[in-house]
Amino acid sequence: MACGFTGQDRRAVEGVLREQAAAWNHGDLEGFLRAYEPSEALVFTSGGAIRRGFAAARARYLERYGARGAETMGHLEFEIVDVRGLSRDVAVVLGRWRLTQTEAAGAGVFTLVFRRDARGWSIVHDHTSVDKSGPTPAPSADDDVAKTDGHGQSP
């Protein structure tokens, strides 16, 4: 590709999302969070709220899912609709998420911005929304189900 983003890069980004869903489905919230850039520059938007920084995103996930474990976190699936390389080290992912087998069940879409650095590919911006036209998810504190709640989204 002209921008330097390759098929191998695409597979690596998709691999991050596969690992993230697998961690979620094993009740491993910390493993799920490893996909996010661990910095104050991270932007996480869901339920009409904008959160900045990894600590804020982590706190939100812990508040919502931290005590649940594999039995109650449910089953998370991602459908990757598009991966677009913007440069050699930046990609945008459009996808759908679906969370089942939990009171917080729901579905929606996400847009993730990934950036590659020395650690590899990580999510630097996650904008996740709930599909209000499908089955109604269980009520929540602020009516979001980031990426199951980024993806992302995204738990």
C-alpha positions as CSV (number, residue, x, y, z in Angstrom):
1,M,0.0,0.0,0.0
2,A,1.1,3.5,-0.7
3,C,0.9,4.5,3.0
4,G,3.2,1.7,4.1
5,F,0.4,-0.2,6.0
6,T,0.7,-3.9,4.9
7,G,-1.4,-7.0,5.1
8,Q,0.8,-8.2,7.9
9,D,0.0,-5.0,9.8
10,R,-3.7,-5.6,9.3
11,R,-3.4,-9.1,10.6
12,A,-1.5,-7.8,13.7
13,V,-4.3,-5.2,14.4
14,E,-6.9,-7.9,14.0
15,G,-4.9,-10.1,16.3
16,V,-5.0,-7.5,19.1
17,L,-8.8,-7.6,18.9
18,R,-8.9,-11.4,18.9
19,E,-6.7,-11.4,22.0
20,Q,-8.8,-8.8,23.6
21,A,-12.1,-10.7,23.1
22,A,-10.4,-13.9,24.3
23,A,-9.2,-12.2,27.5
24,W,-12.8,-10.9,28.1
25,N,-14.3,-14.3,27.5
26,H,-11.9,-15.8,30.1
27,G,-12.9,-13.1,32.7
28,D,-9.5,-11.5,32.4
29,L,-10.3,-7.8,32.5
30,E,-6.6,-6.7,32.9
31,G,-5.8,-8.8,29.8
32,F,-8.6,-7.1,27.9
33,L,-7.3,-3.7,28.9
34,R,-3.8,-4.5,27.6
35,A,-5.0,-3.5,24.1
36,Y,-5.3,0.1,25.2
37,E,-2.4,2.6,25.1
38,P,-1.3,2.9,28.8
39,S,-1.1,6.7,28.8
40,E,-3.0,9.9,29.6
41,A,-3.4,10.5,25.9
42,L,-5.9,7.6,25.5
43,V,-9.4,8.8,24.5
44,F,-12.4,6.6,25.3
45,T,-15.9,7.7,24.3
46,S,-19.1,5.8,25.1
47,G,-22.6,6.5,26.4
48,G,-22.2,10.2,25.6
49,A,-19.2,10.5,27.9
50,I,-15.7,11.3,26.9
51,R,-13.0,9.8,29.2
52,R,-9.3,10.8,28.9
53,G,-6.4,8.6,30.0
54,F,-5.9,5.0,30.6
55,A,-6.6,5.3,34.3
56,A,-10.1,6.7,33.6
57,A,-10.9,4.0,31.1
58,R,-9.6,1.3,33.4
59,A,-11.6,2.7,36.3
60,R,-14.8,2.7,34.2
61,Y,-14.3,-1.0,33.3
62,L,-13.4,-2.0,36.8
63,E,-16.5,-0.2,38.1
64,R,-18.8,-1.9,35.6
65,Y,-17.2,-5.3,35.2
66,G,-14.3,-5.7,37.7
67,A,-16.0,-7.9,40.3
68,R,-17.9,-10.1,37.8
69,G,-15.3,-12.6,36.5
70,A,-15.8,-15.0,33.6
71,E,-19.2,-16.3,34.8
72,T,-20.9,-13.0,34.7
73,M,-18.9,-10.9,32.2
74,G,-20.6,-12.7,29.4
75,H,-19.3,-13.6,26.0
76,L,-17.9,-10.9,23.7
77,E,-17.6,-11.1,19.9
78,F,-16.2,-8.6,17.5
79,E,-17.0,-8.4,13.8
80,I,-14.3,-6.4,12.0
81,V,-16.0,-4.5,9.2
82,D,-13.0,-2.5,7.9
83,V,-9.3,-1.9,8.8
84,R,-7.9,1.1,7.0
85,G,-4.2,1.9,7.3
86,L,-3.7,5.7,7.5
87,S,0.1,5.4,7.6
88,R,2.7,2.8,8.4
89,D,2.0,3.1,12.1
90,V,-1.7,4.2,12.3
91,A,-4.9,2.4,11.4
92,V,-8.6,2.9,11.9
93,V,-10.9,-0.1,12.6
94,L,-14.6,-0.1,12.1
95,G,-16.5,-3.0,13.7
96,R,-19.5,-4.4,15.5
97,W,-19.5,-5.8,19.0
98,R,-21.9,-8.2,20.6
99,L,-22.1,-9.1,24.3
100,T,-24.2,-12.1,25.4
101,Q,-24.7,-14.3,28.4
102,T,-24.8,-11.5,30.9
103,E,-27.2,-8.9,32.3
104,A,-25.3,-6.2,30.4
105,A,-25.9,-7.9,27.1
106,G,-26.1,-5.7,24.1
107,A,-24.6,-4.9,20.7
108,G,-23.3,-1.9,18.8
109,V,-20.6,-0.5,16.7
110,F,-17.1,0.9,17.4
111,T,-14.4,2.9,15.7
112,L,-10.9,2.4,17.0
113,V,-7.7,4.2,16.2
114,F,-4.6,2.0,16.6
115,R,-1.1,3.3,16.7
116,R,2.1,1.2,16.6
117,D,5.0,2.0,18.9
118,A,7.8,0.1,20.4
119,R,5.3,-2.1,22.3
120,G,3.4,-2.9,19.1
121,W,-0.2,-2.0,18.1
122,S,-2.5,-0.4,20.7
123,I,-5.8,1.4,20.8
124,V,-5.3,5.2,21.3
125,H,-8.9,6.2,20.6
126,D,-12.1,4.2,21.2
127,H,-15.5,5.4,20.2
128,T,-18.2,2.8,21.0
129,S,-22.0,3.0,20.7
130,V,-24.9,0.8,21.5
131,D,-27.4,-0.3,18.9
132,K,-30.7,0.9,20.2
133,S,-32.6,-0.7,17.3
134,G,-31.8,-4.3,18.4
135,P,-32.6,-6.1,21.6
136,T,-32.6,-3.7,24.6
137,P,-29.6,-4.2,26.8
138,A,-30.0,-4.3,30.5
139,P,-30.0,-0.9,32.1
140,S,-26.7,0.4,33.3
141,A,-25.4,3.3,35.4
142,D,-24.9,5.6,32.3
143,D,-26.5,3.5,29.5
144,D,-23.2,2.5,27.9
145,V,-21.8,-0.9,27.2
146,A,-18.3,0.1,26.1
147,K,-17.2,-2.0,23.2
148,T,-19.1,-4.4,25.1
149,D,-19.5,-1.3,26.9
150,G,-14.0,0.4,22.8
151,H,-13.0,-2.0,20.3
152,G,-13.5,-0.7,21.9
153,Q,-15.2,0.1,22.9
154,S,-14.9,-2.2,23.9
155,P,-16.1,-4.5,28.8
